[in-house]
């Protein structure tokens, strides 16, 4: 029996698909990954249905939805449920050596043989630049050499922290997409960012003093992508030099996207709008996947594990809520649902239902943006989700809510567990507070003062 292939999962935090040049962004942010995609299968409709990092990676690494993992909150309370197996645990049973880089201490990262951390990923304007991806490479490249020399099949998850905020890429990437003055007189686009008390001080801690132009921060996000792109190319070059490129399933995806200046979710990844839900998925494995093929169709993180297991010849006997995407690659019906449940438990607690045409968002408690309890968007006529039509289309709201409630009831029966969106307790990180009673209470309570506070609140991991 031939040795199964290696698996390299390039998991990128806050990776916004529509800011990657390979997905059509007009700025050349990802030239190396674009070339990588020409030798791979590029999936056009991949969705992270459970926001943010902890539930997203929980689903990505198990093939289970939020009911399967029982993880929906960023600051998940307790371990990952023992009822599921992670990809690392599954592969260990097939003789794989497994390593996780940059995801230490998170419940969704259970089951790896080895955990490695890398250098500074958080900092303010005075700590710039942050060389996050280079720090990751310093740790991973020797590990890659070790794994290759050991002769066993291996699986590695790299948790890249570019382009997650703070956006502080090194030169020349900090100047690639912005040539003006970020503090230009007369510019006012930073005014609403500065007026949003929960995030204001955090954003200003890593922005140029006196910033007035929000386009500068968007350009820094794009610079982070270009920097990440160059650093990932270093990994791919090493893999090729070892002669292991074609023997390795290489996957690029994101835990979630990023909202930059849209929807008042300033330069963060809360909310269930499209910039945060839709992420890239590119898989290279020339033995079984066509080079340069763009794959249409909608699918989710839970479909990645069954896809990888089939590519590795290890499918069967592993419970998954997702399905392999290989039939889709072949142009066949993969049995994938076109509409599904979506959740967010970051700085707001909401859930909803997404179809090819409509998106319903329902708040489970008041949010700090003072948004209505129910939002409805027509994704075909209003892809930017600029017009909330919940009041104008109550019949659509009612039909969508019924579909969502019926699906939740079915999953509760199948799993014997309550919807985890209702059992998270103090998901916001304030012990004993309970659900917010008003938006004003949420606005006054939630606050990120600087990068270190953001690290502790958003990740709950040990200080880097």
Secondary structure, DSSP 4 states (H G I P E B T S, - for coil): -PPPPEEEEEEETT--GGGSGGGT-SS---HHHHHHHHTSEEEEEEE--EESHHHHHHHHTTS--HHHH----TT--SPPPTTS--HHHHHHTTT-EEEEES-TT-GGGTT-SEEE--S-----GGGPPP-HHHHHHHHHHHHHHHHHHH-S-EEEEEEE-TTSSS--PPTTGGGSS--S-TT-TT--TTHHHHH-HHHHHHHHHTS-TT---THHHHHHHHHHHHHHHHHHHHHHHHHHHTT-STTEEEEEEES---BSSSTT-TTB--S-SHHHHB--EEEE-TTTS-TTEEEEEEEETHHHHHHHHHHTT--SS---SS--SHHHHTTS-----SSEEEEEESSSEEEEEE-SSEEEEEESS--TT---SEEEEETTT-TT-----TTT-HHHHHHHHHHHHHHHHHHHHHHSS--GGGS-SSTTS-TT--S-SSHHHHHHH----SHHHHHHHHH-PPP-
